[in-house]
Amino acid sequence: MHTLAIFDLDGTLADTLCDLADAVNYGLTQLGYPTHPYESYNIFVGNGVKKLCERALPDDKKNDTDRLLKIFTERYNSHFLDKTRLYDGIKDTLTTLADNGVTLAVATNKPQEFAVQIVEKLLPEFEFVKILGGCTERKKKPSPDIILEILDEFPIGTKAFMIGDSNVDIETAVNAGISSVGCVWGFRGRIELEKAGADFIAECPSDICDFIL
C-alpha cells in the first residue's frame, strides 16, 4: 500500500511566525494602527493571509483588510526568510519517511508562491510530489479540496496522513477522510489539537515516523 505524508507548512515544518508578524505589523504601522506582540499571532494565523490581516486590524477597522493585505504582501515578499527556520528534527524526520518509501507533500493556506519558495529554499534536498498553497482556484483548509487534489495523483486505497499544528489541519483531514497527526510544537498546542480530534499527537518530529511507519 502506498503511503503519503501531507505536511502543513507554518507551525509544522517551519517556524514562520516572526516574519509573518513583522510584515503585518509593518502594514499596521503604515496605516496608523497599533501593532501586536509575536504571541498574538499564534491565534491570528491558520486560515490564510487575508484572514490574518483581518484579525490583526482593530475591531472597527476590518474594512481596511484589503489595504493591509496589499502592504503585507509587498513587505513579506522580500522578508519571508528573515527569521523563518525549520523546526529541530524536521529534516531527520523527512529523511526517515522518504527512505522508507513514504511520499511527501505540502498542503498549506499560505499563498502558493510563498509556500513553494520557502519549501524549496529550506528543504532543497527533498522531493515533494506537490507543494500546494492558497490560491483562487480552490477553497482554503479546512475544505478538503487541497487534500483531494493531491490524492488524485494516487491510487484508491493510498494511506494518507495530514500533519499539522492547528484545528484547521485536523478538520481538513476529517473532511478529506484521512488520518491526522497533530504537532504540539507549532502555533496552537496540544489542547486545541486534542479538542479537534487528532488521531495522533506528536510531541516531537520523530513521533511522526513512529505513527506513519
C-alpha positions as a Markdown table, in Angstrom:
| # | Residue | x | y | z |
|---|---|---|---|---|
| 1 | Met | 0.0 | 0.0 | 0.0 |
| 2 | His | 1.3 | 3.5 | -0.9 |
| 3 | Thr | 1.8 | 5.9 | 2.0 |
| 4 | Leu | 1.5 | 9.7 | 1.7 |
| 5 | Ala | 2.6 | 12.2 | 4.3 |
| 6 | Ile | 1.0 | 15.6 | 3.7 |
| 7 | Phe | 2.5 | 18.4 | 5.8 |
| 8 | Asp | 1.2 | 21.8 | 6.8 |
| 9 | Leu | 4.0 | 24.4 | 6.5 |
| 10 | Asp | 3.6 | 27.2 | 9.1 |
| 11 | Gly | 4.0 | 25.9 | 12.6 |
| 12 | Thr | 4.6 | 22.3 | 11.3 |
| 13 | Leu | 7.7 | 22.2 | 9.1 |
| 14 | Ala | 8.9 | 25.8 | 9.8 |
| 15 | Asp | 8.5 | 28.5 | 12.4 |
| 16 | Thr | 7.4 | 31.3 | 10.2 |
| 17 | Leu | 5.6 | 33.3 | 12.9 |
| 18 | Cys | 8.0 | 36.2 | 13.3 |
| 19 | Asp | 8.3 | 37.0 | 9.6 |
| 20 | Leu | 4.5 | 36.9 | 9.3 |
| 21 | Ala | 4.1 | 39.1 | 12.3 |
| 22 | Asp | 6.8 | 41.6 | 11.2 |
| 23 | Ala | 5.1 | 42.0 | 7.8 |
| 24 | Val | 1.6 | 42.6 | 9.3 |
| 25 | Asn | 2.9 | 44.9 | 12.0 |
| 26 | Tyr | 4.8 | 46.9 | 9.3 |
| 27 | Gly | 1.5 | 47.2 | 7.4 |
| 28 | Leu | -0.4 | 48.2 | 10.6 |
| 29 | Thr | 2.1 | 50.9 | 11.3 |
| 30 | Gln | 1.8 | 52.3 | 7.7 |
| 31 | Leu | -1.9 | 52.5 | 8.2 |
| 32 | Gly | -1.6 | 54.2 | 11.6 |
| 33 | Tyr | -2.9 | 51.3 | 13.6 |
| 34 | Pro | -1.5 | 49.6 | 16.8 |
| 35 | Thr | 0.8 | 46.6 | 16.3 |
| 36 | His | 0.7 | 43.2 | 18.2 |
| 37 | Pro | 3.3 | 41.2 | 20.0 |
| 38 | Tyr | 4.5 | 38.0 | 18.4 |
| 39 | Glu | 2.5 | 35.8 | 20.8 |
| 40 | Ser | -0.8 | 37.3 | 19.5 |
| 41 | Tyr | 0.0 | 35.9 | 16.0 |
| 42 | Asn | -0.3 | 32.3 | 17.3 |
| 43 | Ile | -4.1 | 32.9 | 17.2 |
| 44 | Phe | -4.2 | 35.1 | 14.1 |
| 45 | Val | -2.6 | 32.6 | 11.7 |
| 46 | Gly | -4.0 | 29.5 | 10.2 |
| 47 | Asn | -6.7 | 30.5 | 7.8 |
| 48 | Gly | -4.7 | 32.3 | 5.1 |
| 49 | Val | -3.1 | 35.7 | 4.9 |
| 50 | Lys | -6.3 | 37.7 | 4.2 |
| 51 | Lys | -7.9 | 36.3 | 7.4 |
| 52 | Leu | -4.5 | 37.0 | 9.2 |
| 53 | Cys | -4.7 | 40.7 | 8.2 |
| 54 | Glu | -8.4 | 40.9 | 9.1 |
| 55 | Arg | -7.7 | 39.5 | 12.6 |
| 56 | Ala | -4.8 | 41.9 | 13.2 |
| 57 | Leu | -6.9 | 45.0 | 12.5 |
| 58 | Pro | -8.9 | 46.9 | 15.2 |
| 59 | Asp | -12.5 | 45.7 | 15.5 |
| 60 | Asp | -13.8 | 48.9 | 13.9 |
| 61 | Lys | -11.3 | 48.8 | 11.0 |
| 62 | Lys | -11.9 | 45.5 | 9.4 |
| 63 | Asn | -12.9 | 47.3 | 6.1 |
| 64 | Asp | -9.2 | 48.0 | 5.7 |
| 65 | Thr | -8.3 | 44.3 | 5.3 |
| 66 | Asp | -7.5 | 44.6 | 1.6 |
| 67 | Arg | -5.3 | 47.6 | 2.2 |
| 68 | Leu | -3.4 | 45.8 | 4.9 |
| 69 | Leu | -3.1 | 42.7 | 2.8 |
| 70 | Lys | -1.6 | 44.6 | -0.1 |
| 71 | Ile | 1.1 | 46.2 | 2.2 |
| 72 | Phe | 1.7 | 42.9 | 3.9 |
| 73 | Thr | 2.2 | 41.0 | 0.7 |
| 74 | Glu | 4.7 | 43.6 | -0.7 |
| 75 | Arg | 6.7 | 43.5 | 2.6 |
| 76 | Tyr | 6.6 | 39.8 | 3.1 |
| 77 | Asn | 7.7 | 39.2 | -0.5 |
| 78 | Ser | 11.2 | 40.4 | 0.4 |
| 79 | His | 11.3 | 39.4 | 4.1 |
| 80 | Phe | 9.7 | 36.0 | 4.3 |
| 81 | Leu | 13.0 | 34.3 | 5.2 |
| 82 | Asp | 14.5 | 36.8 | 7.6 |
| 83 | Lys | 13.7 | 34.9 | 10.7 |
| 84 | Thr | 11.9 | 31.8 | 9.4 |
| 85 | Arg | 13.6 | 28.5 | 10.3 |
| 86 | Leu | 12.9 | 24.8 | 10.2 |
| 87 | Tyr | 12.0 | 23.2 | 13.5 |
| 88 | Asp | 14.6 | 20.9 | 15.0 |
| 89 | Gly | 14.3 | 17.3 | 13.8 |
| 90 | Ile | 12.2 | 18.1 | 10.7 |
| 91 | Lys | 15.0 | 17.2 | 8.2 |
| 92 | Asp | 15.7 | 13.9 | 10.0 |
| 93 | Thr | 12.0 | 13.0 | 10.0 |
| 94 | Leu | 11.6 | 13.7 | 6.3 |
| 95 | Thr | 14.7 | 11.7 | 5.5 |
| 96 | Thr | 13.4 | 8.7 | 7.5 |
| 97 | Leu | 10.0 | 8.9 | 5.8 |
| 98 | Ala | 11.5 | 9.2 | 2.3 |
| 99 | Asp | 14.0 | 6.4 | 3.0 |
| 100 | Asn | 11.0 | 4.2 | 3.9 |
| 101 | Gly | 9.2 | 4.9 | 0.7 |
| 102 | Val | 6.7 | 7.5 | 2.0 |
| 103 | Thr | 5.8 | 10.1 | -0.5 |
| 104 | Leu | 6.0 | 13.7 | 0.8 |
| 105 | Ala | 3.6 | 16.6 | 0.0 |
| 106 | Val | 2.8 | 20.1 | 1.4 |
| 107 | Ala | -0.7 | 21.5 | 1.9 |
| 108 | Thr | -0.9 | 25.0 | 3.4 |
| 109 | Asn | -3.1 | 28.0 | 3.4 |
| 110 | Lys | 0.0 | 30.2 | 2.9 |
| 111 | Pro | -0.2 | 31.8 | -0.6 |
| 112 | Gln | 1.2 | 29.4 | -3.3 |
| 113 | Glu | 4.1 | 31.5 | -4.3 |
| 114 | Phe | 5.4 | 31.9 | -0.8 |
| 115 | Ala | 4.9 | 28.2 | 0.1 |
| 116 | Val | 6.9 | 27.0 | -2.9 |
| 117 | Gln | 9.7 | 29.4 | -2.3 |
| 118 | Ile | 10.0 | 28.6 | 1.4 |
| 119 | Val | 9.9 | 24.8 | 0.9 |
| 120 | Glu | 12.4 | 24.9 | -2.0 |
| 121 | Lys | 14.9 | 27.2 | -0.1 |
| 122 | Leu | 14.7 | 25.4 | 3.3 |
| 123 | Leu | 14.3 | 21.9 | 2.1 |
| 124 | Pro | 16.0 | 21.7 | -1.3 |
| 125 | Glu | 17.2 | 18.2 | -0.8 |
| 126 | Phe | 13.7 | 16.7 | -0.6 |
| 127 | Glu | 11.3 | 15.7 | -3.3 |
| 128 | Phe | 7.7 | 16.8 | -2.6 |
| 129 | Val | 5.2 | 15.4 | -5.0 |
| 130 | Lys | 3.0 | 18.5 | -4.6 |
| 131 | Ile | 3.5 | 21.8 | -2.8 |
| 132 | Leu | 0.0 | 23.4 | -2.7 |
| 133 | Gly | -0.8 | 26.7 | -1.1 |
| 134 | Gly | -3.6 | 29.2 | -1.0 |
| 135 | Cys | -4.9 | 30.3 | -4.4 |
| 136 | Thr | -8.2 | 31.4 | -6.0 |
| 137 | Glu | -8.7 | 28.1 | -7.8 |
| 138 | Arg | -9.5 | 26.1 | -4.6 |
| 139 | Lys | -11.0 | 26.7 | -1.2 |
| 140 | Lys | -8.7 | 27.0 | 1.8 |
| 141 | Lys | -8.4 | 24.4 | 4.5 |
| 142 | Pro | -10.4 | 23.1 | 6.3 |
| 143 | Ser | -12.0 | 22.5 | 3.0 |
| 144 | Pro | -10.7 | 19.1 | 1.8 |
| 145 | Asp | -10.1 | 20.4 | -1.8 |
| 146 | Ile | -6.4 | 20.7 | -1.3 |
| 147 | Ile | -6.0 | 17.2 | 0.0 |
| 148 | Leu | -8.3 | 15.7 | -2.7 |
| 149 | Glu | -6.2 | 17.4 | -5.4 |
| 150 | Ile | -3.1 | 15.7 | -4.0 |
| 151 | Leu | -4.8 | 12.3 | -3.6 |
| 152 | Asp | -6.0 | 12.5 | -7.3 |
| 153 | Glu | -2.3 | 11.6 | -8.2 |
| 154 | Phe | -2.5 | 8.3 | -6.2 |
| 155 | Pro | -4.4 | 5.0 | -6.5 |
| 156 | Ile | -7.5 | 4.4 | -4.4 |
| 157 | Gly | -6.5 | 2.9 | -1.1 |
| 158 | Thr | -3.5 | 5.1 | -0.6 |
| 159 | Lys | -2.8 | 5.5 | 3.1 |
| 160 | Ala | -2.6 | 9.3 | 3.7 |
| 161 | Phe | -1.8 | 11.4 | 6.8 |
| 162 | Met | -2.4 | 15.2 | 7.2 |
| 163 | Ile | 0.2 | 16.5 | 9.6 |
| 164 | Gly | -0.3 | 20.0 | 11.1 |
| 165 | Asp | -0.3 | 22.2 | 14.2 |
| 166 | Ser | -3.9 | 23.5 | 14.3 |
| 167 | Asn | -7.5 | 22.6 | 14.4 |
| 168 | Val | -7.7 | 23.7 | 10.8 |
| 169 | Asp | -5.3 | 20.9 | 9.8 |
| 170 | Ile | -7.2 | 18.3 | 11.8 |
| 171 | Glu | -10.6 | 19.4 | 10.4 |
| 172 | Thr | -9.1 | 19.2 | 6.9 |
| 173 | Ala | -8.1 | 15.6 | 7.5 |
| 174 | Val | -11.5 | 14.7 | 8.8 |
| 175 | Asn | -13.2 | 16.4 | 5.8 |
| 176 | Ala | -11.0 | 14.5 | 3.4 |
| 177 | Gly | -11.4 | 11.2 | 5.2 |
| 178 | Ile | -7.7 | 10.7 | 6.0 |
| 179 | Ser | -5.7 | 10.3 | 9.2 |
| 180 | Ser | -4.4 | 13.3 | 11.1 |
| 181 | Val | -1.2 | 14.0 | 13.2 |
| 182 | Gly | -1.2 | 17.0 | 15.5 |
| 183 | Cys | 2.1 | 18.7 | 16.2 |
| 184 | Val | 2.3 | 20.3 | 19.6 |
| 185 | Trp | 5.5 | 22.3 | 18.8 |
| 186 | Gly | 3.5 | 24.6 | 16.5 |
| 187 | Phe | 1.4 | 27.7 | 17.0 |
| 188 | Arg | -1.7 | 26.3 | 18.7 |
| 189 | Gly | -0.6 | 23.5 | 21.1 |
| 190 | Arg | -1.9 | 20.1 | 22.4 |
| 191 | Ile | -5.3 | 21.2 | 23.8 |
| 192 | Glu | -6.6 | 22.6 | 20.5 |
| 193 | Leu | -5.3 | 19.5 | 18.6 |
| 194 | Glu | -6.9 | 17.1 | 21.1 |
| 195 | Lys | -10.2 | 19.0 | 21.1 |
| 196 | Ala | -10.2 | 18.9 | 17.2 |
| 197 | Gly | -9.9 | 15.1 | 17.4 |
| 198 | Ala | -6.4 | 14.5 | 16.1 |
| 199 | Asp | -5.8 | 10.7 | 15.5 |
| 200 | Phe | -2.2 | 11.1 | 16.8 |
| 201 | Ile | -0.4 | 13.7 | 18.8 |
| 202 | Ala | 3.3 | 14.2 | 18.0 |
| 203 | Glu | 5.4 | 15.7 | 20.8 |
| 204 | Cys | 8.4 | 16.0 | 18.5 |
| 205 | Pro | 9.0 | 15.4 | 14.8 |
| 206 | Ser | 10.4 | 11.9 | 15.2 |
| 207 | Asp | 7.0 | 10.8 | 16.6 |
| 208 | Ile | 5.6 | 11.3 | 13.1 |
| 209 | Cys | 7.7 | 8.5 | 11.8 |
| 210 | Asp | 6.5 | 6.2 | 14.6 |
| 211 | Phe | 2.9 | 6.9 | 13.7 |
| 212 | Ile | 3.3 | 6.5 | 9.9 |
| 213 | Leu | 5.8 | 3.7 | 9.8 |
